[in-house]
Amino acid sequence: MYPLQAGLKGRTERVIDEALLTRHVGGQGVFATPAMILLMENTAHGSVAPHLGPDQTTVGYEVCVKHLGPSRPGATVVVTSLLKEVNGNKLLFEVECHDGDRLVGTGTHKRAVVPALE
């Protein structure tokens, strides 16, 4: 059993820059769905990493999210995660992404606690 308990929260604030854009929509581009998912996964991992042993890490194995609306370059998005369930080494998170007061992404993300590679 791992010392992780439901209720751990994570938060990432990020300005949408060139690395987070998709351009196939034209114009200056918009916040890319894969970039949003990356921020969600990193936020979830970061929320539990300080609670793991030095020989442990987490890996994502399922993402189920909806990208609800566009965000423009230069906007600041806030990604949050909430650890909802711990079942052995399996972790279930609720994740959200906001652009100001507007919800632009929501869903769940599953991670597993595994041995860290040397």
C-alpha positions as a printed Julia matrix, in Angstrom:
118×3 Matrix{Float64}:
   0.0    0.0     0.0
   1.2    3.51   -0.78
   0.91   6.46    1.6
  -1.29   8.29   -0.88
  -4.79   9.31    0.1
  -7.66  10.79   -1.86
  -7.94  14.56   -1.65
  -4.48  15.57   -2.89
  -4.74  18.54   -5.22
  -2.52  19.86   -7.98
  -2.46  23.17   -9.83
  -0.54  24.43  -12.85
  -0.8   27.91  -14.32
   0.61  28.36  -17.81
   0.6   31.04  -20.48
  -0.27  29.56  -23.86
   2.87  29.95  -25.91
   4.11  28.58  -29.23
   4.81  25.12  -27.76
   1.13  24.65  -26.8
  -0.48  25.71  -30.09
  -1.99  23.91  -33.03
  -1.94  25.9   -36.27
  -4.1   23.87  -38.66
  -7.07  26.04  -37.61
  -5.45  29.07  -39.2
  -4.64  32.49  -37.85
  -2.41  32.57  -34.78
  -3.5   29.07  -33.8
  -5.21  27.85  -30.62
  -4.42  25.8   -27.52
  -3.93  22.23  -28.72
  -5.84  19.35  -27.15
  -2.69  17.21  -26.75
  -1.02  20.15  -24.97
  -3.97  20.45  -22.59
  -3.77  16.72  -21.85
  -0.01  17.03  -21.23
  -0.63  19.77  -18.66
  -3.35  17.66  -17.01
  -1.06  14.62  -16.78
   1.87  16.66  -15.46
  -0.35  18.37  -12.88
  -1.72  15.05  -11.62
   1.78  13.54  -11.39
   3.14  16.63   -9.67
   0.44  16.5    -7.01
   1.51  13.06   -5.79
   5.25  13.05   -6.57
   6.27  14.57   -3.2
   4.42  11.74   -1.44
   6.22   8.91   -3.25
   9.35   7.07   -2.2
  12.65   7.94   -3.91
  12.4    4.77   -5.99
   8.83   5.43   -7.17
   7.13   7.47   -9.86
   3.78   7.49  -11.63
   2.83   6.75  -15.22
  -0.4    7.62  -16.95
  -2.43   4.84  -18.5
  -5.84   6.37  -19.26
  -7.11   9.81  -20.2
 -10.78  10.61  -20.75
 -11.23  14.35  -21.28
 -13.31  16.79  -23.27
 -11.8   19.91  -24.79
 -14.76  22.29  -24.55
 -13.54  25.47  -26.19
 -10.62  27.37  -27.7
  -8.0   29.39  -25.9
  -5.84  31.89  -27.76
  -2.09  32.45  -27.68
  -1.12  34.58  -24.68
  -4.07  33.44  -22.56
  -3.33  31.98  -19.14
  -4.83  28.58  -18.43
  -5.1   27.0   -14.99
  -5.09  23.22  -14.8
  -6.2   21.47  -11.62
  -6.2   17.87  -10.5
  -7.9   16.16   -7.58
  -6.96  12.66   -6.49
 -10.35  10.95   -6.12
  -9.42   7.31   -5.53
  -6.43   5.2    -4.52
  -6.77   1.48   -5.22
  -3.43  -0.22   -4.52
  -1.03   1.38   -6.98
  -3.85   2.77   -9.19
  -4.79   6.45   -8.92
  -7.89   8.17  -10.31
  -7.86  11.95  -10.79
 -10.49  14.49  -11.79
  -8.85  17.1   -14.02
  -9.98  20.51  -15.27
  -8.6   23.34  -17.35
  -9.86  26.92  -17.07
  -9.2   29.96  -19.22
 -10.23  32.71  -16.81
 -13.73  31.84  -15.59
 -14.38  29.61  -18.6
 -14.05  25.82  -18.29
 -12.19  24.66  -21.41
 -11.34  21.08  -20.44
 -12.66  18.48  -18.02
 -12.41  14.76  -17.4
 -10.57  11.99  -15.62
  -7.04  10.67  -15.69
  -5.64   7.41  -14.33
  -2.07   6.87  -13.21
  -0.19   3.97  -11.65
   2.58   4.1    -9.05
   5.54   2.15  -10.45
   9.24   1.7    -9.7
  11.35   4.56  -11.07
  13.95   3.57  -13.66
  17.59   3.95  -12.76
